Amino acid sequence: MKKNNYAFSLSIIGVLYFTFGFITWLNNQLIPFLKTACQLTDTQAYLVTFAFYISYFVMALPSAGILKKTGFAKGMSLGLLVMALGCVVFIPAAMSRNYLVFLIGLFVQGTGLALLQTAANPYVTILGPIESATQRMCIMGLFNKIAGIVGIYIFSKALLSNIGAVSESINAATGMQQVALLDELAHRIITPYIVMAIGLVLIALMVYLAKLPDINSTDDEEQLEHSSSSKVQDNKKSKLPAYLWLGVLALFFYEGAEVMAIDTLVPYSQSIGLPDSISTKIGMFALTALLVGYISTIVLIPKYISQTKALIYCCVLSLAFVVISLLTSGVISLVFLILLSFSNAVMWGAIWAMAIDKLGKNTSFASALLIMAIVGGALIPPFYGYLSDILSNRQIPYLLFLPCYLYILWYAAMGHKIGLKK
């Protein structure tokens, strides 16, 4: 791919990563909002993450098939339109205050995102040397997390403004008065999601008109083979090496840990007594920590440290942060939970790069498998919510972080070498 086309393509992908982030990290606000508006337990509230992320598992392989027929550029536009449809579903969900319909809307949004990410991640990884793939992924991560910060700030104002006082009023009311207050709260979500649906349609039109080159074109296949140093000739699963499958599991644990580290912060900060003015925006601090981690990664990798060593060091750092957060309480415990996002920053890009190294033309199918691993965000956070309910404690369930980071540490140290041809 020519240099000017390369820069233009990555610029468009940057816009898409901003869109990913804005939509994805709104779950941080939706969980406490829907918990109040739909009168849910913690277990039920964390079905938000289940409905959103399970779509990646269900739709990743079908997405690969869709992209094969439509091409990557048209597939991205289609994914954006599907996301817009998911936003529209929130309107009848809010009007009826039906939690199941909200979950359907989230699943539809996740379906569109699965299609988008199955297309976008190979662009970022393949367009350049594999050794600096983590760096490029982190640059895209900057767009993602800045969007998340913006989204959390806007939606904390739109959805969670005075949520503590509103919740007290709802709990104090009875009968039709309580229903009216709950309906009024649920209706807060309608206007923001109408605006989001319109925005997604406009971005879909922009991507369609941009005429992005497909990465399965002749030039890009040559670049793919050059960057991976591979002569793999087909996409048969039997040909895929062990380090890919182990990487899929590593990404599963990472995604669960990353989502849990951010989407549980609002309820946890409320449980330790922080006021709504701080607790509803606490996700912004975690995403800022991720931003700092991304910038550090961009500066350090691969010039000063390899992505493998960086992943090992960050796993050790994450384990230390988890232990400290479990052994302390209150604001100190919360601070170390927020710091987890800093050490998490390198993990997505590093695991992804290790898992697809030297796969050649198998890269597209492998990317779909890795997208399926995002199902970790669907399963691990709801398990945290279940444990919070049965233990009546929101701190002890953070023990779930330990097996996640221990496995990723093993993969960074040894697992990524299993079956790798030098």
C-alpha positions as CSV (number, residue, x, y, z in Angstrom):
1,M,0.0,0.0,0.0
2,K,1.3,3.5,-0.9
3,K,2.3,5.8,1.9
4,N,-0.4,8.4,1.3
5,N,-3.1,5.6,1.2
6,Y,-1.6,4.1,4.4
7,A,-1.9,7.4,6.3
8,F,-5.4,8.1,5.0
9,S,-6.6,4.5,5.8
10,L,-5.2,4.7,9.4
11,S,-6.9,8.1,9.8
12,I,-10.2,6.6,8.9
13,I,-9.6,3.7,11.2
14,G,-8.8,6.2,13.9
15,V,-12.3,7.7,13.5
16,L,-13.7,4.2,13.9
17,Y,-11.7,3.5,17.0
18,F,-13.1,6.7,18.5
19,T,-16.5,5.4,17.7
20,F,-15.7,2.0,19.3
21,G,-14.6,3.8,22.4
22,F,-17.6,6.1,22.7
23,I,-20.1,3.2,22.4
24,T,-18.2,0.6,24.4
25,W,-17.4,2.6,27.5
26,L,-20.9,3.9,27.9
27,N,-21.6,0.6,29.6
28,N,-19.8,2.2,32.6
29,Q,-22.8,4.6,32.8
30,L,-25.5,2.2,31.7
31,I,-24.9,-0.3,34.5
32,P,-25.7,2.1,37.4
33,F,-28.4,3.9,35.3
34,L,-30.3,0.8,34.3
35,K,-29.8,-0.7,37.8
36,T,-31.9,2.2,39.2
37,A,-34.3,2.7,36.3
38,C,-35.2,-1.0,36.0
39,Q,-34.8,-1.8,39.7
40,L,-32.1,-4.5,39.3
41,T,-29.7,-6.5,41.5
42,D,-26.0,-6.4,40.8
43,T,-26.2,-9.7,39.0
44,Q,-28.9,-8.4,36.7
45,A,-27.2,-5.1,36.1
46,Y,-24.0,-6.7,34.9
47,L,-26.0,-8.5,32.2
48,V,-25.3,-5.2,30.3
49,T,-21.8,-6.4,29.7
50,F,-23.0,-9.9,28.9
51,A,-25.5,-8.7,26.2
52,F,-22.9,-6.4,24.7
53,Y,-19.9,-8.6,24.6
54,I,-21.5,-12.0,23.9
55,S,-22.3,-10.6,20.4
56,Y,-18.6,-10.7,19.6
57,F,-18.5,-14.4,20.3
58,V,-21.7,-15.1,18.3
59,M,-20.9,-12.8,15.4
60,A,-17.1,-12.9,14.9
61,L,-16.9,-15.8,12.5
62,P,-20.1,-14.7,10.6
63,S,-18.5,-11.3,10.4
64,A,-15.5,-12.8,8.6
65,G,-17.8,-14.4,6.1
66,I,-19.7,-11.1,5.6
67,L,-16.4,-9.2,5.1
68,K,-15.3,-11.8,2.5
69,K,-18.4,-11.0,0.5
70,T,-18.7,-7.2,1.0
71,G,-15.0,-6.3,1.3
72,F,-13.6,-4.6,4.4
73,A,-14.6,-1.0,3.6
74,K,-18.3,-1.8,2.8
75,G,-18.4,-4.1,5.8
76,M,-17.3,-1.3,8.1
77,S,-20.1,0.9,6.8
78,L,-22.6,-2.0,7.4
79,G,-21.3,-2.5,10.9
80,L,-21.9,1.2,11.7
81,L,-25.5,1.0,10.4
82,V,-26.1,-2.0,12.6
83,M,-24.8,-0.1,15.6
84,A,-27.2,2.8,14.7
85,L,-30.1,0.3,14.6
86,G,-29.0,-0.9,18.1
87,C,-29.2,2.7,19.3
88,V,-32.7,3.1,17.9
89,V,-33.8,0.0,19.9
90,F,-33.2,2.0,23.0
91,I,-36.1,4.2,22.3
92,P,-38.9,1.6,22.7
93,A,-36.8,0.1,25.6
94,A,-36.9,3.4,27.4
95,M,-40.6,4.1,26.6
96,S,-41.6,0.7,28.0
97,R,-38.8,0.6,30.7
98,N,-38.2,-3.0,29.6
99,Y,-34.7,-4.3,30.5
100,L,-34.9,-7.2,28.0
101,V,-35.3,-4.7,25.2
102,F,-32.4,-2.7,26.4
103,L,-30.3,-5.9,26.4
104,I,-31.4,-6.6,22.8
105,G,-30.3,-3.1,21.8
106,L,-26.9,-3.7,23.4
107,F,-26.6,-7.0,21.6
108,V,-27.4,-5.4,18.2
109,Q,-24.8,-2.7,19.0
110,G,-22.2,-5.3,19.8
111,T,-23.0,-7.1,16.6
112,G,-22.1,-4.0,14.6
113,L,-19.0,-3.5,16.6
114,A,-17.9,-7.2,16.0
115,L,-18.2,-6.6,12.3
116,L,-16.2,-3.3,12.6
117,Q,-13.4,-4.7,14.8
118,T,-13.0,-7.8,12.7
119,A,-12.2,-5.5,9.8
120,A,-10.3,-2.7,11.6
121,N,-7.8,-4.7,13.8
122,P,-6.1,-6.4,10.8
123,Y,-5.6,-3.0,9.2
124,V,-3.8,-1.7,12.2
125,T,-1.7,-4.9,12.8
126,I,-0.7,-5.6,9.3
127,L,0.1,-2.2,8.0
128,G,3.7,-2.1,9.1
129,P,6.3,-4.3,10.9
130,I,4.9,-6.9,13.3
131,E,7.5,-5.7,15.9
132,S,5.8,-2.3,16.2
133,A,2.2,-3.6,15.9
134,T,1.6,-2.9,19.6
135,Q,2.7,0.7,19.1
136,R,0.1,1.2,16.3
137,M,-2.6,-0.5,18.3
138,C,-1.9,1.8,21.2
139,I,-2.1,4.8,18.9
140,M,-5.6,3.6,17.9
141,G,-6.2,3.0,21.6
142,L,-5.7,6.7,22.2
143,F,-8.7,7.5,20.0
144,N,-10.7,4.7,21.7
145,K,-10.0,5.9,25.3
146,I,-10.4,9.6,24.6
147,A,-13.8,8.8,23.1
148,G,-14.6,6.8,26.3
149,I,-13.7,9.8,28.5
150,V,-15.8,12.1,26.4
151,G,-18.7,9.6,26.4
152,I,-18.6,9.0,30.2
153,Y,-18.5,12.8,30.9
154,I,-21.5,13.5,28.6
155,F,-23.6,10.6,29.7
156,S,-22.8,11.2,33.4
157,K,-24.5,14.5,32.9
158,A,-27.3,13.2,30.8
159,L,-28.1,10.0,32.7
160,L,-26.7,10.1,36.2
161,S,-27.1,13.7,37.2
162,N,-28.3,13.7,40.8
163,I,-28.8,9.9,40.6
164,G,-28.4,9.5,44.4
165,A,-31.2,12.0,45.2
166,V,-33.4,10.5,42.4
167,S,-32.9,7.0,43.7
168,E,-33.9,8.1,47.2
169,S,-37.0,9.7,45.9
170,I,-37.9,6.6,43.9
171,N,-37.3,4.4,47.0
172,A,-39.5,6.7,49.2
173,A,-42.4,6.7,46.7
174,T,-45.0,4.0,46.2
175,G,-47.4,2.8,43.6
176,M,-48.1,5.0,40.6
177,Q,-45.9,7.8,41.9
178,Q,-42.9,5.5,42.0
179,V,-43.7,4.2,38.5
180,A,-43.9,7.8,37.2
181,L,-40.5,8.6,38.7
182,L,-38.9,5.5,37.2
183,D,-40.4,6.3,33.8
184,E,-39.1,9.9,33.9
185,L,-35.6,8.6,34.7
186,A,-35.7,6.0,31.9
187,H,-36.7,8.7,29.4
188,R,-33.4,10.5,30.0
189,I,-31.8,8.0,27.6
190,I,-33.9,8.7,24.6
191,T,-32.4,11.9,23.2
192,P,-28.8,10.9,23.6
193,Y,-29.4,7.6,21.7
194,I,-31.3,9.4,18.9
195,V,-28.3,11.7,18.5
196,M,-25.9,8.7,18.5
197,A,-27.9,6.8,15.9
198,I,-27.8,9.9,13.5
199,G,-24.0,10.2,14.1
200,L,-23.4,6.6,13.3
201,V,-25.3,6.8,10.0
202,L,-23.2,9.9,9.1
203,I,-20.0,8.1,9.9
204,A,-21.1,5.1,7.9
205,L,-21.7,7.4,4.9
206,M,-18.2,8.9,5.4
207,V,-16.5,5.5,5.4
208,Y,-18.4,4.4,2.4
209,L,-17.4,7.5,0.4
210,A,-13.8,7.3,1.6
211,K,-13.2,4.3,-0.7
212,L,-10.8,2.5,1.7
213,P,-8.6,-0.1,0.0
214,D,-9.4,-3.7,1.1
215,I,-6.5,-5.5,2.9
216,N,-7.2,-8.6,0.8
217,S,-6.1,-6.8,-2.4
218,T,-3.0,-7.9,-4.2
219,D,-0.7,-5.2,-2.8
220,D,-1.9,-5.9,0.7
221,E,-1.5,-9.6,0.5
222,E,2.1,-9.0,-0.5
223,Q,2.5,-6.7,2.4
224,L,0.9,-9.3,4.7
225,E,3.2,-12.0,3.6
226,H,6.2,-9.6,4.0
227,S,5.3,-8.5,7.5
228,S,4.6,-12.0,8.7
229,S,7.4,-13.8,6.9
230,S,5.0,-16.7,6.3
231,K,4.1,-19.0,3.4
232,V,0.8,-20.3,4.9
233,Q,-1.5,-21.1,2.0
234,D,-5.0,-21.6,3.5
235,N,-7.3,-20.8,6.4
236,K,-7.8,-24.4,7.7
237,K,-8.1,-24.5,11.4
238,S,-6.0,-27.6,11.5
239,K,-3.0,-25.4,10.3
240,L,-3.3,-22.9,13.1
241,P,-0.5,-23.1,15.7
242,A,-0.9,-23.6,19.5
243,Y,0.3,-20.1,20.3
244,L,-2.7,-18.6,18.5
245,W,-5.2,-20.7,20.5
246,L,-3.4,-19.9,23.7
247,G,-3.5,-16.2,22.7
248,V,-7.2,-16.4,22.2
249,L,-7.5,-17.5,25.8
250,A,-5.1,-14.8,27.0
251,L,-7.3,-12.2,25.2
252,F,-10.4,-13.7,26.8
253,F,-8.9,-13.2,30.3
254,Y,-7.6,-9.7,29.4
255,E,-10.9,-8.5,28.1
256,G,-12.7,-9.7,31.2
257,A,-10.2,-8.0,33.4
258,E,-10.2,-4.8,31.4
259,V,-14.0,-4.5,31.4
260,M,-14.2,-5.5,35.1
261,A,-11.5,-2.9,36.0
262,I,-13.7,-0.1,34.5
263,D,-17.3,-1.1,34.5
264,T,-17.4,-2.0,38.2
265,L,-15.9,1.2,39.4
266,V,-19.1,3.3,39.8
267,P,-20.9,0.8,42.0
268,Y,-17.7,0.1,44.0
269,S,-17.0,3.8,44.5
270,Q,-20.6,4.3,45.7
271,S,-20.3,1.4,48.1
272,I,-17.3,3.2,49.8
273,G,-19.3,6.4,50.2
274,L,-18.0,8.6,47.4
275,P,-20.6,11.3,46.4
276,D,-22.4,11.0,43.0
277,S,-20.4,14.0,41.6
278,I,-17.3,11.8,41.8
279,S,-18.5,8.2,41.6
280,T,-20.5,8.7,38.3
281,K,-17.3,10.1,36.6
282,I,-14.8,7.6,38.1
283,G,-14.5,5.7,34.9
284,M,-12.9,8.8,33.4
285,F,-10.0,8.4,35.8
286,A,-9.5,4.8,34.7
287,L,-9.6,5.7,31.0
288,T,-7.1,8.5,31.7
289,A,-4.8,5.9,33.3
290,L,-5.2,3.8,30.1
291,L,-4.3,6.9,28.0
292,V,-1.1,7.4,30.0
293,G,-0.3,3.7,29.6
294,Y,-0.9,3.9,25.8
295,I,1.4,7.0,25.5
296,S,4.1,5.2,27.5
297,T,3.8,2.2,25.2
298,I,4.0,4.3,22.1
299,V,7.2,5.9,23.4
300,L,8.9,2.8,24.8
301,I,7.9,0.0,22.3
302,P,9.9,-1.2,20.4
303,K,12.7,1.3,20.8
304,Y,13.5,0.8,24.4
305,I,11.7,-2.4,25.3
306,S,10.2,-5.3,23.4
307,Q,6.4,-5.8,23.5
308,T,7.0,-9.2,25.1
309,K,9.0,-7.8,28.1
310,A,6.5,-5.0,28.4
311,L,3.6,-7.5,28.7
312,I,5.5,-9.4,31.3
313,Y,6.3,-6.3,33.4
314,C,2.7,-5.0,33.1
315,C,1.2,-8.4,34.2
316,V,3.4,-8.3,37.3
317,L,2.4,-4.7,38.0
318,S,-1.3,-5.6,37.6
319,L,-0.9,-8.4,40.1
320,A,0.7,-6.1,42.6
321,F,-2.1,-3.5,42.1
322,V,-4.8,-6.2,42.7
323,V,-3.2,-7.5,45.8
324,I,-2.8,-4.0,47.3
325,S,-6.5,-3.1,46.4
326,L,-7.6,-6.3,48.2
327,L,-5.5,-5.6,51.3
328,T,-6.6,-2.0,51.7
329,S,-10.0,-0.3,51.8
330,G,-11.8,2.9,50.9
331,V,-10.2,5.4,48.5
332,I,-6.8,3.7,48.6
333,S,-8.3,0.4,47.4
334,L,-10.1,2.4,44.7
335,V,-7.0,4.2,43.5
336,F,-5.2,0.9,42.9
337,L,-8.2,-0.4,41.0
338,I,-7.9,2.6,38.8
339,L,-4.2,2.1,38.3
340,L,-5.0,-1.3,36.9
341,S,-6.0,0.4,33.7
342,F,-2.5,1.9,33.4
343,S,-0.9,-1.6,33.4
344,N,-3.6,-3.0,31.2
345,A,-2.8,-0.6,28.4
346,V,-0.1,-2.7,26.7
347,M,-2.0,-6.0,26.9
348,W,-4.5,-5.9,24.0
349,G,-2.0,-4.9,21.4
350,A,0.8,-7.2,22.7
351,I,-1.3,-10.3,23.0
352,W,-2.9,-9.6,19.6
353,A,0.5,-9.2,17.9
354,M,1.9,-12.3,19.5
355,A,-1.1,-14.4,18.6
356,I,-1.1,-13.6,14.8
357,D,2.7,-13.5,14.3
358,K,3.8,-15.5,11.2
359,L,0.3,-16.6,10.3
360,G,0.3,-15.1,6.8
361,K,-3.0,-15.6,5.0
362,N,-4.4,-17.2,8.1
363,T,-4.4,-13.8,9.7
364,S,-8.0,-12.9,8.7
365,F,-9.4,-16.1,10.2
366,A,-7.2,-15.7,13.3
367,S,-8.4,-12.2,13.7
368,A,-12.0,-13.5,13.9
369,L,-11.0,-16.0,16.6
370,L,-9.4,-13.2,18.6
371,I,-12.5,-11.0,18.3
372,M,-14.5,-14.0,19.7
373,A,-12.2,-13.8,22.8
374,I,-13.9,-10.5,23.7
375,V,-16.6,-12.8,25.1
376,G,-14.4,-12.6,28.3
377,G,-16.1,-9.2,28.8
378,A,-19.5,-10.9,28.7
379,L,-18.7,-13.6,31.2
380,I,-16.3,-12.4,33.9
381,P,-18.0,-9.1,34.9
382,P,-21.4,-10.7,35.4
383,F,-19.7,-13.3,37.6
384,Y,-18.3,-10.4,39.6
385,G,-21.8,-9.1,40.0
386,Y,-23.1,-12.5,41.0
387,L,-20.4,-12.8,43.7
388,S,-21.1,-9.3,44.9
389,D,-24.8,-10.2,45.5
390,I,-24.2,-13.5,47.3
391,L,-21.3,-12.1,49.4
392,S,-22.9,-8.7,49.9
393,N,-19.5,-7.3,49.2
394,R,-18.0,-5.6,46.2
395,Q,-14.4,-5.9,47.1
396,I,-13.8,-9.6,47.6
397,P,-14.9,-10.6,44.1
398,Y,-11.9,-8.6,42.7
399,L,-10.0,-11.9,43.5
400,L,-11.2,-12.8,39.9
401,F,-8.4,-10.6,38.6
402,L,-5.7,-12.9,39.9
403,P,-6.2,-15.9,37.6
404,C,-6.7,-13.6,34.6
405,Y,-3.3,-11.8,35.0
406,L,-1.5,-15.0,36.0
407,Y,-2.5,-16.7,32.8
408,I,-1.6,-13.7,30.7
409,L,1.8,-13.6,32.5
410,W,2.4,-17.2,31.6
411,Y,1.4,-16.6,28.0
412,A,3.8,-13.6,27.8
413,A,6.7,-15.6,29.3
414,M,6.2,-19.0,27.6
415,G,2.9,-19.6,26.0
416,H,3.4,-17.4,22.9
417,K,6.5,-19.5,21.9
418,I,4.6,-22.8,21.7
419,G,4.4,-23.9,18.1
420,L,6.1,-20.7,16.8
421,K,8.4,-21.3,13.8
422,K,11.5,-19.2,13.9
